[in-house]
Amino acid sequence: MQIRLATIRTILIAVALIAAVARSLAQEASPATAQDLLEGAVERLRDSASFRLEIEQSGAPYPLSLTLDGVNLLPASLISAEAQFVNPAALHISALVRLFIPLSLEFYSQGESIWISFPAGAPWLPLPAFEGFDINQLLAADAGVELLAASLRDIELAEAEILPRENPSWRVSGVAPGAAVADLLFGFIEPQDEVAIDAFIDAEDGKFAGIDMRMLETAEDPLAEPALWHIRFVDYDAEPSFQPPET
């Protein structure tokens, strides 16, 4: 009888230990709140020496805001772009824009200085500063990606994969005011209405994997798909992959 009781006691202890381990694993596997995930991703972005953005725009053309002395310079819309941001204040963009016909250009900014190569491969030309353009706004306190994270409402959290074969991600969905979105693309767009946001955060390292933005102001036309911006965050802490202009 004593042996049997000892055996039962051992089994009960083992079951309790297994249950405790299972609870612990479940707690580790379960995500933090959506806001915690966003704030953690913002901090990891700020801590990165560099990162690259892959940007595509689909659906209805959405105008770029390139204003100099109150004049909109180019009635252009973006097709696609690659941008590399190097902390603290350097940005290189290689873009394909729609200006009557598709044209490629390169853009470089360091500090307050700006250069453009148009079309891409042409000699670099210095430019005066664009109104509202400040690459530091992307990671500044109470601006850029931090403002977007803090401004989201109607938040939903779900598991997701942003592209086949990529790491599983958490998808944080919500709606943000247009003013909270402009800094994500360095002031080159100025949404006038709310923007539907899907932020994808890598489940393994907590970094931003992507942000999709649907411009709700373009969703009223039943004959056209709304403007959708796909932004992917890749190559964290990679060496600069561009050749800056000679200064």
Helices and strands as residue ranges (DSSP letters): H 2-29, H 34-47, E 50-58, E 67-68, E 71-72, E 77-86, E 90-98, E 102-110, E 113-117, E 125-127, G 135-138, H 144-151, E 153-160, E 169-176, G 178-180, G 182-185, E 195-202, E 208-215, G 216-218, E 228-234
